[in-house]
Amino acid sequence: MSQRTLGLSALLIGTPDWNDVLARTLDNFECVTGTMHRTDPATGLLSLVAHAGIPPQVLPMLLPKIDNIPFGKGIAGCAAQRKEAVQLCNLQEDLGGVAKPDARKTNVQGALAVPVLGPDGKVIGVLGIGKMQPYDFTPAEIADLDACAALIAPHL
């Protein structure tokens, strides 16, 4: 098991505290910000279950926008729609349209989101992490975040 999944299994016993799970994931990846969403079966939207590191000055404006995300919108929505990892080396300079304009207000630069897949292959959530400097996540880091998502999946 990777160093980046350390401590997650212990947090997933019983009813997980998703803020603790997200905080451990961020620590394991040396990231300062992140979100975890669950797919709402009634609406089909990604519903926020945990967030960390969003600057307090933008949280009131940003929270309503990240609380329910359609598949295909933003980094989390794109990861859900594509059923694969989506990363931006520098969210602040994204010219491909993946990052939404309000996401830039967080000052996050390196961002990575991976889908959380159920046993049937359906997207049941998305796990996202970010750094405050430009950053290219390595294939190993992407695989490790996928492994974290796989650990989370049975509990989400």
N, C-alpha and C positions, 0 to 999 in steps of 0.2 A: 504494500500500500504506500502511496506517495506521502511525502512529508506534508503536502498541501491538503491532504484529507485528514490529517491528525486531529483528534479530538471531536470530529463531527459525529461519529457513531454514538459517543457517550451523550451527546446533546439531543439525539433523535430517539431516546427512550421515552416511552409514555407519550404525553402531549408535548411536542417540542415548543420551546419559546423561539419563534422564528427570528426575533431580534438577536438572540444569543447565537443561533446558527449562522446568521449573516455576519455577525461580529467576528466569530471564529474564522469564517471563510475569508473575510477581509484581512485578518491578521496573518493567516496562512499564505496569502498572496501578496502581502505587504502593500495592500491597497487601503485607501482612506474613505472611499464612498462605494455604496452599493444598494441594490434593490432586489427584492424577491417578490415575484408575482405568482398567483395561482389562477388558472383558467376557471372562470365562473361558468359552470355548465348551463346556467339559465340564460346568460347574456352572450356567452362566447368571448367575452372580454378578459384581458389579463387584469386581475384585481390585486392591488398592492397588499401584501401581508407583512412586509418588513422593509425598512429603509434605514440607512446610516450614512452619516457624513455629508448630508446635503446642507450647504451653508444656511444658517438660520435666517439670513436676510432674504433668501429666495424661496424658502420652504413654503410660506403661505401662498405665494403665487404659483409655485410648481406643483405642490401636492395635489390640487384638483386635476391637474393635467396628467399626472402619473398614477392616479388612483385607479383608473380604468382605462386600459390601453387596447385599442383594436389590433388584431393581428395585422402586420404589415406597416404599422406606424412606429417611428422611432427605432431605437436600437433593440429594445426588448421585443417590440412587435415584429420587427424583421427577423429576429432569431426564431420567434414562434412560427412565423409564416414559412420560413425556409427550412425549419427543423434542423438548423445547424448553427454553429457559432458565428457571431457577427462581431467584428472588432473595428475600432477606429484608433489609429495611432494618435491622432489629434482631433478630438471632437470639435475643437474650436475652429479648425480649418477644413472641416468636412465639406467637400464640394459635391458629393454624390447624392445628397438629399436624405441620407439615412438619419442623421441627427436633426431633431426638431429645433427651431430657433431658440425656444425657451430653455432647452437643455444647455445651451452655451452659457447661460447665466450662472450655472453651477461652478464654472471654471474648471470642470473636469476636462482632461485632455485624453489620456489613454483609457479606452473603454472596451470592455468585453462582455458580451451576453451570450448565454447558452440556454437552449431549451431544456426543460425538465420533461422527460418522456415517460409515459405510463407503460405498463407491460404490453399494451396493444399498439404502441408506437405513436399514440396521440399525444399532443403537447398538453401537459397538465400544469405547466408553469414555466417561468423563465428566471434564471439567476444571473444577475449582472454585477460587475465590479468595475472600479475605476481608480485611476491615479491622477494626480494633479499636474503631471508633466507628460509630454509626448512619450508614448511607450508602445512598442510593438510586442505583443504577447507572443511567446514562442509556441511552436507546435506542442511542446511538452506541457506548457502552462495551460493551453487550450484543452488538451487531453485531461489534465488534472482537474480543471473546472468542470468538464464533462463528468468526471468521476465523482465530484462533489454533488453534481445534479443527480446522478444515478443513486447516490446514497440517500439523498433527500426525497426522491420520487415516491417511495412507498409510504411516506409520512405526510406528503403534501395533500 
